[in-house]
Amino acid sequence: MLLLPVLLLTFGALQPTPDAAPASPSLPAPPLVASPTACAQETEYEAGFNALSQGRDVDALQLFEHVLTACPQHPFAEEMARLAKTRLNPGARLAQATVMEMSRETPSGGARASLTVFQTMHGITQGILLCVVANCNAQTGVAVSLLGGGLGTTLALLGSANGITAGQAAAINSGTMWGLGYGLASMGSMDLHGDARVAMVMGSTLTFTGVGLFIATQLHPSAGQVSMANSGGLWAGVITGLFLGTINGRDSQTFFAVEQGVVSAGIIGMALLSRSEPVSQGRMLLIDAGGILGGLLGASLLFIADENNGDAILVGSGVGALAGLASATWLTHNFDLPAAPAVTIAPARLGRGAGAGLAVMGRF
């Protein structure tokens, strides 16, 4: 990537001298550089300019200062160093934080539609489960299911009448899904039977939907933060399940109990991390894809090596998933960074007493 100054406008280079003022003896102009070889620093200057355009202000400042040490009269390095210092001061960081705050998600019709569709299905599911407990006949079951779906639609539309963001909708819908999953897992971890199993699923789904509603209204998460928390719980459960699958003599009750604890830790841990390390939904999808590909690759290699060694295949899949998640996280570390502008305007000065101006720089 080549960053070139394409235009320099100067002014103030000439100053009028009063007629009455005596002519002063002319002095030799200061040398452009300290020595004939001291300004062989253009490579470092270009590296500093690249670092500045990419947001690596600390690196840029160090490079510009190194250039100025060897080349005090460099025509641009001084202004670039000043710009890097300005961007590093607390006021500049506060301005960046303000811009990020202004770029928060705004309510959208798509988010409202997503909430409505999902909660309609939730209502239908609750109606079916209710009829299972109440031993409804077929006609009553259909009517109760329709009633549950209509109730879910109504509540979703009324609740989002003032607008809802994608992150808020995702938080509520994710609460519903995790509630369903925890309810199903609780049937095994608590060794429930009969109507207690159905009641657990119904209660868990409603409870977690309420938790999601609380998070949506009080914390206002972004879609990326919700995706990060969901991925944390999902991958914690999947990878732990693969490793637990290699233990001989395990009982299902312990398995489901451990899975519930691990998934909870994954969700909470990544949710807390997302508050300080925001990430976009797109990047999380790429990281999840890395985990899937890594798990498939690990399982495939072990299967090719020994297709009858089931434990090794499970371990290989888990290790591969971990490696894939780590690799995708590293490879996408710049995914959410704003693109550098194609044209940059920066102040410039030719040197002491030589005038000041603006430099227009293009990125190619």
Short mmCIF file of the C-alpha atoms (twelve columns), coordinates in Angstrom:
data_MODEL
# 
_entry.id   MODEL 
# 
loop_
_atom_site.group_PDB 
_atom_site.id 
_atom_site.type_symbol 
_atom_site.label_atom_id 
_atom_site.label_alt_id 
_atom_site.label_comp_id 
_atom_site.label_asym_id 
_atom_site.label_seq_id 
_atom_site.Cartn_x 
_atom_site.Cartn_y 
_atom_site.Cartn_z 
_atom_site.pdbx_PDB_model_num 
ATOM 1   C CA . MET A 1   0.000   0.000   0.000  1 
ATOM 2   C CA . LEU A 2   1.555   3.255   -1.064 1 
ATOM 3   C CA . LEU A 3   0.623   6.484   0.652  1 
ATOM 4   C CA . LEU A 4   1.742   9.531   -1.363 1 
ATOM 5   C CA . PRO A 5   1.426   13.281  -0.752 1 
ATOM 6   C CA . VAL A 6   -0.169  14.511  -3.986 1 
ATOM 7   C CA . LEU A 7   -0.638  18.213  -3.287 1 
ATOM 8   C CA . LEU A 8   0.997   20.827  -1.043 1 
ATOM 9   C CA . LEU A 9   -0.366  24.376  -0.801 1 
ATOM 10  C CA . THR A 10  1.960   26.863  0.896  1 
ATOM 11  C CA . PHE A 11  1.412   30.373  2.122  1 
ATOM 12  C CA . GLY A 12  3.229   32.959  4.193  1 
ATOM 13  C CA . ALA A 13  6.577   32.179  2.640  1 
ATOM 14  C CA . LEU A 14  7.233   35.857  1.789  1 
ATOM 15  C CA . GLN A 15  6.983   38.688  4.304  1 
ATOM 16  C CA . PRO A 16  7.027   42.379  3.180  1 
ATOM 17  C CA . THR A 17  9.925   44.391  4.516  1 
ATOM 18  C CA . PRO A 18  9.356   48.095  5.402  1 
ATOM 19  C CA . ASP A 19  11.248  50.491  3.160  1 
ATOM 20  C CA . ALA A 20  12.837  52.244  6.139  1 
ATOM 21  C CA . ALA A 21  14.228  49.050  7.621  1 
ATOM 22  C CA . PRO A 22  17.932  48.580  6.964  1 
ATOM 23  C CA . ALA A 23  18.854  45.549  4.967  1 
ATOM 24  C CA . SER A 24  20.184  42.794  7.188  1 
ATOM 25  C CA . PRO A 25  23.032  40.631  6.057  1 
ATOM 26  C CA . SER A 26  21.709  37.438  4.510  1 
ATOM 27  C CA . LEU A 27  22.339  34.277  6.484  1 
ATOM 28  C CA . PRO A 28  22.800  30.854  4.967  1 
ATOM 29  C CA . ALA A 29  19.650  28.746  5.043  1 
ATOM 30  C CA . PRO A 30  19.757  25.902  7.574  1 
ATOM 31  C CA . PRO A 31  20.620  22.600  6.002  1 
ATOM 32  C CA . LEU A 32  17.669  20.362  5.175  1 
ATOM 33  C CA . VAL A 33  19.270  17.488  7.026  1 
ATOM 34  C CA . ALA A 34  21.950  17.100  9.650  1 
ATOM 35  C CA . SER A 35  24.277  15.260  7.307  1 
ATOM 36  C CA . PRO A 36  24.255  14.039  3.706  1 
ATOM 37  C CA . THR A 37  23.170  10.559  4.831  1 
ATOM 38  C CA . ALA A 38  21.102  11.368  7.914  1 
ATOM 39  C CA . CYS A 39  17.800  11.683  6.055  1 
ATOM 40  C CA . ALA A 40  17.811  8.220   4.603  1 
ATOM 41  C CA . GLN A 41  14.677  7.734   6.731  1 
ATOM 42  C CA . GLU A 42  11.963  7.878   4.094  1 
ATOM 43  C CA . THR A 43  11.183  4.182   4.603  1 
ATOM 44  C CA . GLU A 44  10.517  4.803   8.284  1 
ATOM 45  C CA . TYR A 45  8.492   7.905   7.471  1 
ATOM 46  C CA . GLU A 46  6.298   5.909   5.073  1 
ATOM 47  C CA . ALA A 47  5.938   3.154   7.691  1 
ATOM 48  C CA . GLY A 48  4.868   5.762   10.226 1 
ATOM 49  C CA . PHE A 49  2.369   7.233   7.792  1 
ATOM 50  C CA . ASN A 50  0.914   3.771   7.134  1 
ATOM 51  C CA . ALA A 51  0.655   3.134   10.872 1 
ATOM 52  C CA . LEU A 52  -1.115  6.468   11.389 1 
ATOM 53  C CA . SER A 53  -3.643  5.773   8.632  1 
ATOM 54  C CA . GLN A 54  -4.354  2.335   10.129 1 
ATOM 55  C CA . GLY A 55  -4.992  3.701   13.618 1 
ATOM 56  C CA . ARG A 56  -1.731  2.460   15.196 1 
ATOM 57  C CA . ASP A 57  -0.959  5.851   16.703 1 
ATOM 58  C CA . VAL A 58  1.692   4.679   19.201 1 
ATOM 59  C CA . ASP A 59  3.729   2.965   16.491 1 
ATOM 60  C CA . ALA A 60  3.337   5.978   14.208 1 
ATOM 61  C CA . LEU A 61  4.552   8.398   16.871 1 
ATOM 62  C CA . GLN A 62  7.641   6.293   17.583 1 
ATOM 63  C CA . LEU A 63  8.539   6.143   13.897 1 
ATOM 64  C CA . PHE A 64  8.052   9.871   13.331 1 
ATOM 65  C CA . GLU A 65  10.157  10.730  16.382 1 
ATOM 66  C CA . HIS A 66  12.911  8.459   15.115 1 
ATOM 67  C CA . VAL A 67  12.811  10.241  11.762 1 
ATOM 68  C CA . LEU A 68  12.996  13.642  13.474 1 
ATOM 69  C CA . THR A 69  15.952  12.544  15.578 1 
ATOM 70  C CA . ALA A 70  17.979  11.775  12.463 1 
ATOM 71  C CA . CYS A 71  16.323  14.401  10.281 1 
ATOM 72  C CA . PRO A 72  15.291  17.470  12.381 1 
ATOM 73  C CA . GLN A 73  14.330  19.490  9.295  1 
ATOM 74  C CA . HIS A 74  12.159  16.810  7.703  1 
ATOM 75  C CA . PRO A 75  9.296   18.739  6.019  1 
ATOM 76  C CA . PHE A 76  6.439   16.467  7.159  1 
ATOM 77  C CA . ALA A 77  7.508   14.260  10.092 1 
ATOM 78  C CA . GLU A 78  7.041   17.005  12.703 1 
ATOM 79  C CA . GLU A 79  3.415   17.647  11.729 1 
ATOM 80  C CA . MET A 80  2.670   13.944  11.507 1 
ATOM 81  C CA . ALA A 81  4.135   13.390  14.983 1 
ATOM 82  C CA . ARG A 82  1.967   16.218  16.316 1 
ATOM 83  C CA . LEU A 83  -1.097  14.641  14.723 1 
ATOM 84  C CA . ALA A 84  -0.275  11.259  16.298 1 
ATOM 85  C CA . LYS A 85  0.120   12.911  19.730 1 
ATOM 86  C CA . THR A 86  -3.223  14.657  19.299 1 
ATOM 87  C CA . ARG A 87  -4.960  11.403  18.534 1 
ATOM 88  C CA . LEU A 88  -3.382  9.771   21.592 1 
ATOM 89  C CA . ASN A 89  -4.488  12.373  24.130 1 
ATOM 90  C CA . PRO A 90  -7.557  11.699  26.361 1 
ATOM 91  C CA . GLY A 91  -9.656  14.283  24.533 1 
ATOM 92  C CA . ALA A 92  -9.223  12.497  21.215 1 
ATOM 93  C CA . ARG A 93  -10.067 9.149   22.785 1 
ATOM 94  C CA . LEU A 94  -13.172 10.689  24.332 1 
ATOM 95  C CA . ALA A 95  -14.203 11.933  20.898 1 
ATOM 96  C CA . GLN A 96  -13.715 8.435   19.477 1 
ATOM 97  C CA . ALA A 97  -15.851 7.004   22.292 1 
ATOM 98  C CA . THR A 98  -18.531 9.582   21.505 1 
ATOM 99  C CA . VAL A 99  -18.540 8.527   17.858 1 
ATOM 100 C CA . MET A 100 -18.904 4.886   18.901 1 
ATOM 101 C CA . GLU A 101 -21.799 5.841   21.178 1 
ATOM 102 C CA . MET A 102 -23.498 7.676   18.325 1 
ATOM 103 C CA . SER A 103 -23.088 4.610   16.099 1 
ATOM 104 C CA . ARG A 104 -25.081 2.367   18.416 1 
ATOM 105 C CA . GLU A 105 -27.863 0.320   16.905 1 
ATOM 106 C CA . THR A 106 -31.117 2.059   16.150 1 
ATOM 107 C CA . PRO A 107 -34.614 0.523   16.144 1 
ATOM 108 C CA . SER A 108 -35.536 -1.224  12.922 1 
ATOM 109 C CA . GLY A 109 -38.503 -2.922  11.361 1 
ATOM 110 C CA . GLY A 110 -36.463 -6.051  10.749 1 
ATOM 111 C CA . ALA A 111 -35.738 -6.418  14.460 1 
ATOM 112 C CA . ARG A 112 -39.423 -6.027  15.277 1 
ATOM 113 C CA . ALA A 113 -40.385 -8.614  12.670 1 
ATOM 114 C CA . SER A 114 -37.779 -11.050 14.013 1 
ATOM 115 C CA . LEU A 115 -39.137 -10.686 17.537 1 
ATOM 116 C CA . THR A 116 -42.718 -11.123 16.368 1 
ATOM 117 C CA . VAL A 117 -42.069 -14.269 14.330 1 
ATOM 118 C CA . PHE A 118 -39.977 -15.884 17.048 1 
ATOM 119 C CA . GLN A 119 -42.393 -15.128 19.863 1 
ATOM 120 C CA . THR A 120 -45.310 -16.314 17.772 1 
ATOM 121 C CA . MET A 121 -43.596 -19.704 17.518 1 
ATOM 122 C CA . HIS A 122 -42.889 -19.525 21.244 1 
ATOM 123 C CA . GLY A 123 -46.568 -18.981 21.945 1 
ATOM 124 C CA . ILE A 124 -47.572 -21.920 19.733 1 
ATOM 125 C CA . THR A 125 -45.057 -24.152 21.519 1 
ATOM 126 C CA . GLN A 126 -46.368 -23.133 24.913 1 
ATOM 127 C CA . GLY A 127 -49.912 -23.918 23.785 1 
ATOM 128 C CA . ILE A 128 -48.912 -27.394 22.616 1 
ATOM 129 C CA . LEU A 129 -47.054 -28.141 25.853 1 
ATOM 130 C CA . LEU A 130 -49.991 -26.894 27.901 1 
ATOM 131 C CA . CYS A 131 -52.314 -29.254 26.088 1 
ATOM 132 C CA . VAL A 132 -49.903 -32.135 26.674 1 
ATOM 133 C CA . VAL A 133 -50.138 -31.521 30.421 1 
ATOM 134 C CA . ALA A 134 -53.919 -31.000 30.331 1 
ATOM 135 C CA . ASN A 135 -54.554 -33.996 28.023 1 
ATOM 136 C CA . CYS A 136 -56.525 -31.881 25.542 1 
ATOM 137 C CA . ASN A 137 -58.310 -33.494 22.625 1 
ATOM 138 C CA . ALA A 138 -57.247 -32.683 19.074 1 
ATOM 139 C CA . GLN A 139 -59.687 -29.817 18.506 1 
ATOM 140 C CA . THR A 140 -58.865 -28.161 21.816 1 
ATOM 141 C CA . GLY A 141 -55.151 -28.617 21.178 1 
ATOM 142 C CA . VAL A 142 -55.366 -26.773 17.871 1 
ATOM 143 C CA . ALA A 143 -57.401 -23.972 19.431 1 
ATOM 144 C CA . VAL A 144 -55.005 -23.555 22.376 1 
ATOM 145 C CA . SER A 145 -51.999 -23.568 20.045 1 
ATOM 146 C CA . LEU A 146 -53.564 -20.851 17.892 1 
ATOM 147 C CA . LEU A 147 -54.413 -18.882 21.002 1 
ATOM 148 C CA . GLY A 148 -50.817 -19.160 22.229 1 
ATOM 149 C CA . GLY A 149 -49.476 -18.035 18.856 1 
ATOM 150 C CA . GLY A 150 -51.841 -15.070 18.773 1 
ATOM 151 C CA . LEU A 151 -50.856 -14.103 22.305 1 
ATOM 152 C CA . GLY A 152 -47.162 -14.241 21.393 1 
ATOM 153 C CA . THR A 153 -47.736 -12.087 18.319 1 
ATOM 154 C CA . THR A 154 -49.780 -9.533  20.240 1 
ATOM 155 C CA . LEU A 155 -47.297 -9.201  23.079 1 
ATOM 156 C CA . ALA A 156 -44.355 -8.870  20.681 1 
ATOM 157 C CA . LEU A 157 -46.052 -6.168  18.611 1 
ATOM 158 C CA . LEU A 158 -47.271 -4.201  21.611 1 
ATOM 159 C CA . GLY A 159 -43.955 -4.495  23.417 1 
ATOM 160 C CA . SER A 160 -42.013 -3.210  20.409 1 
ATOM 161 C CA . ALA A 161 -44.456 -0.465  19.472 1 
ATOM 162 C CA . ASN A 162 -41.890 2.222   20.356 1 
ATOM 163 C CA . GLY A 163 -39.153 0.496   18.377 1 
ATOM 164 C CA . ILE A 164 -36.647 -2.239  19.120 1 
ATOM 165 C CA . THR A 165 -33.064 -2.769  18.008 1 
ATOM 166 C CA . ALA A 166 -31.578 -5.919  16.524 1 
ATOM 167 C CA . GLY A 167 -29.592 -6.522  19.716 1 
ATOM 168 C CA . GLN A 168 -32.650 -6.231  21.924 1 
ATOM 169 C CA . ALA A 169 -34.678 -8.594  19.749 1 
ATOM 170 C CA . ALA A 170 -31.779 -11.051 19.686 1 
ATOM 171 C CA . ALA A 171 -31.494 -10.931 23.491 1 
ATOM 172 C CA . ILE A 172 -35.168 -11.791 23.982 1 
ATOM 173 C CA . ASN A 173 -35.206 -14.505 21.322 1 
ATOM 174 C CA . SER A 174 -31.960 -15.985 22.632 1 
ATOM 175 C CA . GLY A 175 -33.471 -16.117 26.111 1 
ATOM 176 C CA . THR A 176 -36.351 -18.136 24.701 1 
ATOM 177 C CA . MET A 177 -34.021 -20.592 22.959 1 
ATOM 178 C CA . TRP A 178 -31.714 -21.042 25.947 1 
ATOM 179 C CA . GLY A 179 -34.772 -21.528 28.166 1 
ATOM 180 C CA . LEU A 180 -35.973 -24.328 25.919 1 
ATOM 181 C CA . GLY A 181 -32.524 -25.917 25.943 1 
ATOM 182 C CA . TYR A 182 -32.143 -25.685 29.711 1 
ATOM 183 C CA . GLY A 183 -35.598 -27.126 30.188 1 
ATOM 184 C CA . LEU A 184 -34.784 -30.139 28.031 1 
ATOM 185 C CA . ALA A 185 -31.425 -30.617 29.761 1 
ATOM 186 C CA . SER A 186 -33.082 -30.366 33.187 1 
ATOM 187 C CA . MET A 187 -35.237 -33.373 32.380 1 
ATOM 188 C CA . GLY A 188 -32.015 -35.400 32.370 1 
ATOM 189 C CA . SER A 189 -30.059 -33.639 35.102 1 
ATOM 190 C CA . MET A 190 -32.983 -33.723 37.551 1 
ATOM 191 C CA . ASP A 191 -34.280 -37.110 36.430 1 
ATOM 192 C CA . LEU A 192 -37.816 -35.781 35.925 1 
ATOM 193 C CA . HIS A 193 -40.716 -37.898 34.740 1 
ATOM 194 C CA . GLY A 194 -44.233 -37.445 33.420 1 
ATOM 195 C CA . ASP A 195 -45.875 -34.034 33.481 1 
ATOM 196 C CA . ALA A 196 -42.984 -32.628 35.516 1 
ATOM 197 C CA . ARG A 197 -40.797 -32.841 32.424 1 
ATOM 198 C CA . VAL A 198 -43.215 -30.777 30.339 1 
ATOM 199 C CA . ALA A 199 -43.799 -28.294 33.144 1 
ATOM 200 C CA . MET A 200 -40.030 -27.816 33.483 1 
ATOM 201 C CA . VAL A 201 -39.672 -27.000 29.778 1 
ATOM 202 C CA . MET A 202 -42.590 -24.553 29.896 1 
ATOM 203 C CA . GLY A 203 -41.363 -22.801 33.037 1 
ATOM 204 C CA . SER A 204 -37.741 -22.667 31.912 1 
ATOM 205 C CA . THR A 205 -38.649 -21.190 28.529 1 
ATOM 206 C CA . LEU A 206 -40.839 -18.495 30.069 1 
ATOM 207 C CA . THR A 207 -38.245 -17.688 32.751 1 
ATOM 208 C CA . PHE A 208 -35.352 -17.312 30.341 1 
ATOM 209 C CA . THR A 209 -37.497 -15.227 27.999 1 
ATOM 210 C CA . GLY A 210 -38.070 -12.905 30.942 1 
ATOM 211 C CA . VAL A 211 -34.316 -12.779 31.599 1 
ATOM 212 C CA . GLY A 212 -33.735 -11.888 27.956 1 
ATOM 213 C CA . LEU A 213 -36.392 -9.167  28.192 1 
ATOM 214 C CA . PHE A 214 -34.675 -7.710  31.255 1 
ATOM 215 C CA . ILE A 215 -31.282 -7.681  29.513 1 
ATOM 216 C CA . ALA A 216 -32.790 -6.095  26.401 1 
ATOM 217 C CA . THR A 217 -34.508 -3.270  28.258 1 
ATOM 218 C CA . GLN A 218 -31.860 -2.550  30.906 1 
ATOM 219 C CA . LEU A 219 -28.526 -3.264  29.201 1 
ATOM 220 C CA . HIS A 220 -29.384 -2.509  25.549 1 
ATOM 221 C CA . PRO A 221 -26.926 -5.036  24.060 1 
ATOM 222 C CA . SER A 222 -25.882 -4.971  20.431 1 
ATOM 223 C CA . ALA A 223 -26.486 -7.882  18.099 1 
ATOM 224 C CA . GLY A 224 -22.761 -8.626  18.181 1 
ATOM 225 C CA . GLN A 225 -22.699 -8.798  21.966 1 
ATOM 226 C CA . VAL A 226 -25.639 -11.204 22.018 1 
ATOM 227 C CA . SER A 227 -23.964 -13.330 19.353 1 
ATOM 228 C CA . MET A 228 -20.765 -13.385 21.397 1 
ATOM 229 C CA . ALA A 229 -22.603 -14.580 24.513 1 
ATOM 230 C CA . ASN A 230 -24.526 -17.208 22.541 1 
ATOM 231 C CA . SER A 231 -21.352 -18.501 20.901 1 
ATOM 232 C CA . GLY A 232 -19.645 -18.707 24.282 1 
ATOM 233 C CA . GLY A 233 -22.380 -20.926 25.668 1 
ATOM 234 C CA . LEU A 234 -22.739 -22.996 22.517 1 
ATOM 235 C CA . TRP A 235 -19.052 -23.793 22.059 1 
ATOM 236 C CA . ALA A 236 -18.489 -24.385 25.761 1 
ATOM 237 C CA . GLY A 237 -21.257 -26.977 25.695 1 
ATOM 238 C CA . VAL A 238 -20.199 -28.607 22.428 1 
ATOM 239 C CA . ILE A 239 -16.497 -28.941 23.231 1 
ATOM 240 C CA . THR A 240 -17.150 -30.121 26.807 1 
ATOM 241 C CA . GLY A 241 -19.667 -32.648 25.498 1 
ATOM 242 C CA . LEU A 242 -17.090 -34.035 23.066 1 
ATOM 243 C CA . PHE A 243 -14.545 -34.521 25.832 1 
ATOM 244 C CA . LEU A 244 -17.117 -35.977 28.243 1 
ATOM 245 C CA . GLY A 245 -18.093 -38.455 25.551 1 
ATOM 246 C CA . THR A 246 -14.728 -40.196 25.992 1 
ATOM 247 C CA . ILE A 247 -15.371 -41.011 29.673 1 
ATOM 248 C CA . ASN A 248 -16.422 -44.611 30.229 1 
ATOM 249 C CA . GLY A 249 -19.196 -45.385 32.664 1 
ATOM 250 C CA . ARG A 250 -20.596 -41.857 32.740 1 
ATOM 251 C CA . ASP A 251 -24.254 -41.449 33.711 1 
ATOM 252 C CA . SER A 252 -26.582 -39.161 31.814 1 
ATOM 253 C CA . GLN A 253 -27.674 -37.223 34.883 1 
ATOM 254 C CA . THR A 254 -24.113 -36.096 35.634 1 
ATOM 255 C CA . PHE A 255 -23.499 -35.370 31.951 1 
ATOM 256 C CA . PHE A 256 -26.459 -33.001 31.658 1 
ATOM 257 C CA . ALA A 257 -25.671 -31.317 34.977 1 
ATOM 258 C CA . VAL A 258 -22.084 -30.619 33.901 1 
ATOM 259 C CA . GLU A 259 -23.275 -29.370 30.543 1 
ATOM 260 C CA . GLN A 260 -25.700 -26.932 32.140 1 
ATOM 261 C CA . GLY A 261 -22.965 -25.520 34.360 1 
ATOM 262 C CA . VAL A 262 -20.440 -25.214 31.537 1 
ATOM 263 C CA . VAL A 263 -22.914 -23.591 29.171 1 
ATOM 264 C CA . SER A 264 -23.910 -21.088 31.864 1 
ATOM 265 C CA . ALA A 265 -20.266 -20.203 32.468 1 
ATOM 266 C CA . GLY A 266 -19.688 -19.781 28.736 1 
ATOM 267 C CA . ILE A 267 -22.673 -17.475 28.289 1 
ATOM 268 C CA . ILE A 268 -21.898 -15.319 31.333 1 
ATOM 269 C CA . GLY A 269 -18.164 -15.164 30.636 1 
ATOM 270 C CA . MET A 270 -18.505 -14.090 27.021 1 
ATOM 271 C CA . ALA A 271 -21.330 -11.690 27.873 1 
ATOM 272 C CA . LEU A 272 -19.046 -9.920  30.353 1 
ATOM 273 C CA . LEU A 273 -16.181 -9.921  27.849 1 
ATOM 274 C CA . SER A 274 -18.410 -8.394  25.182 1 
ATOM 275 C CA . ARG A 275 -18.910 -5.315  27.358 1 
ATOM 276 C CA . SER A 276 -15.219 -4.422  27.113 1 
ATOM 277 C CA . GLU A 277 -14.393 -6.057  23.779 1 
ATOM 278 C CA . PRO A 278 -17.296 -5.259  21.442 1 
ATOM 279 C CA . VAL A 279 -17.569 -7.380  18.348 1 
ATOM 280 C CA . SER A 280 -19.871 -7.345  15.342 1 
ATOM 281 C CA . GLN A 281 -22.332 -10.076 14.495 1 
ATOM 282 C CA . GLY A 282 -20.515 -10.650 11.196 1 
ATOM 283 C CA . ARG A 283 -17.199 -11.307 12.901 1 
ATOM 284 C CA . MET A 284 -18.822 -13.739 15.345 1 
ATOM 285 C CA . LEU A 285 -20.284 -15.668 12.415 1 
ATOM 286 C CA . LEU A 286 -16.792 -15.970 10.924 1 
ATOM 287 C CA . ILE A 287 -15.381 -17.151 14.254 1 
ATOM 288 C CA . ASP A 288 -18.169 -19.733 14.563 1 
ATOM 289 C CA . ALA A 289 -17.410 -20.897 11.034 1 
ATOM 290 C CA . GLY A 290 -13.773 -21.323 12.046 1 
ATOM 291 C CA . GLY A 291 -14.827 -23.503 14.961 1 
ATOM 292 C CA . ILE A 292 -17.019 -25.674 12.727 1 
ATOM 293 C CA . LEU A 293 -14.300 -26.123 10.120 1 
ATOM 294 C CA . GLY A 294 -11.690 -26.841 12.786 1 
ATOM 295 C CA . GLY A 295 -13.881 -29.472 14.434 1 
ATOM 296 C CA . LEU A 296 -14.634 -31.174 11.129 1 
ATOM 297 C CA . LEU A 297 -10.961 -31.139 10.154 1 
ATOM 298 C CA . GLY A 298 -9.856  -32.613 13.472 1 
ATOM 299 C CA . ALA A 299 -12.486 -35.354 13.358 1 
ATOM 300 C CA . SER A 300 -11.721 -36.159 9.709  1 
ATOM 301 C CA . LEU A 301 -7.989  -36.531 10.271 1 
ATOM 302 C CA . LEU A 302 -8.482  -38.885 13.216 1 
ATOM 303 C CA . PHE A 303 -11.150 -40.820 11.317 1 
ATOM 304 C CA . ILE A 304 -8.773  -41.328 8.391  1 
ATOM 305 C CA . ALA A 305 -6.031  -42.446 10.758 1 
ATOM 306 C CA . ASP A 306 -8.229  -44.916 12.665 1 
ATOM 307 C CA . GLU A 307 -11.936 -45.017 11.950 1 
ATOM 308 C CA . ASN A 308 -12.605 -47.432 14.821 1 
ATOM 309 C CA . ASN A 309 -11.129 -45.227 17.557 1 
ATOM 310 C CA . GLY A 310 -14.198 -43.256 18.571 1 
ATOM 311 C CA . ASP A 311 -12.614 -41.560 21.582 1 
ATOM 312 C CA . ALA A 312 -9.730  -40.236 19.504 1 
ATOM 313 C CA . ILE A 313 -12.173 -38.851 16.938 1 
ATOM 314 C CA . LEU A 314 -14.118 -37.032 19.660 1 
ATOM 315 C CA . VAL A 315 -10.954 -35.557 21.151 1 
ATOM 316 C CA . GLY A 316 -9.663  -34.587 17.710 1 
ATOM 317 C CA . SER A 317 -12.930 -32.845 16.940 1 
ATOM 318 C CA . GLY A 318 -12.828 -30.903 20.209 1 
ATOM 319 C CA . VAL A 319 -9.198  -29.875 19.802 1 
ATOM 320 C CA . GLY A 320 -9.822  -28.938 16.181 1 
ATOM 321 C CA . ALA A 321 -12.788 -26.787 17.168 1 
ATOM 322 C CA . LEU A 322 -10.684 -24.964 19.753 1 
ATOM 323 C CA . ALA A 323 -7.916  -24.402 17.222 1 
ATOM 324 C CA . GLY A 324 -10.413 -23.219 14.614 1 
ATOM 325 C CA . LEU A 325 -12.004 -20.742 17.014 1 
ATOM 326 C CA . ALA A 326 -8.615  -19.365 18.059 1 
ATOM 327 C CA . SER A 327 -7.390  -19.103 14.464 1 
ATOM 328 C CA . ALA A 328 -10.558 -17.391 13.246 1 
ATOM 329 C CA . THR A 329 -10.432 -14.948 16.167 1 
ATOM 330 C CA . TRP A 330 -6.867  -13.980 15.273 1 
ATOM 331 C CA . LEU A 331 -7.451  -13.821 11.530 1 
ATOM 332 C CA . THR A 332 -10.469 -11.522 11.943 1 
ATOM 333 C CA . HIS A 333 -8.875  -9.157  14.493 1 
ATOM 334 C CA . ASN A 334 -9.134  -6.262  11.990 1 
ATOM 335 C CA . PHE A 335 -12.596 -7.214  10.703 1 
ATOM 336 C CA . ASP A 336 -14.455 -4.515  12.650 1 
ATOM 337 C CA . LEU A 337 -11.906 -1.720  12.155 1 
ATOM 338 C CA . PRO A 338 -13.162 1.171   10.002 1 
ATOM 339 C CA . ALA A 339 -11.564 1.339   6.583  1 
ATOM 340 C CA . ALA A 340 -8.869  3.967   6.189  1 
ATOM 341 C CA . PRO A 341 -10.037 6.923   4.076  1 
ATOM 342 C CA . ALA A 342 -8.889  6.988   0.478  1 
ATOM 343 C CA . VAL A 343 -7.986  10.668  0.802  1 
ATOM 344 C CA . THR A 344 -6.516  12.323  3.905  1 
ATOM 345 C CA . ILE A 345 -5.929  16.023  4.495  1 
ATOM 346 C CA . ALA A 346 -3.280  16.894  7.084  1 
ATOM 347 C CA . PRO A 347 -1.455  20.073  8.101  1 
ATOM 348 C CA . ALA A 348 2.107   20.482  6.863  1 
ATOM 349 C CA . ARG A 349 4.941   22.921  7.311  1 
ATOM 350 C CA . LEU A 350 7.983   23.269  5.087  1 
ATOM 351 C CA . GLY A 351 10.249  24.278  7.925  1 
ATOM 352 C CA . ARG A 352 11.100  27.182  10.176 1 
ATOM 353 C CA . GLY A 353 10.018  30.377  8.487  1 
ATOM 354 C CA . ALA A 354 9.291   28.647  5.198  1 
ATOM 355 C CA . GLY A 355 5.498   28.730  5.398  1 
ATOM 356 C CA . ALA A 356 2.656   26.364  6.285  1 
ATOM 357 C CA . GLY A 357 -0.041  24.612  4.350  1 
ATOM 358 C CA . LEU A 358 -2.093  21.508  3.830  1 
ATOM 359 C CA . ALA A 359 -1.124  18.163  2.387  1 
ATOM 360 C CA . VAL A 360 -3.674  16.062  0.520  1 
ATOM 361 C CA . MET A 361 -2.695  12.392  0.627  1 
ATOM 362 C CA . GLY A 362 -4.222  9.538   -1.317 1 
ATOM 363 C CA . ARG A 363 -4.178  5.848   -0.440 1 
ATOM 364 C CA . PHE A 364 -3.734  3.489   -3.373 1 
# 
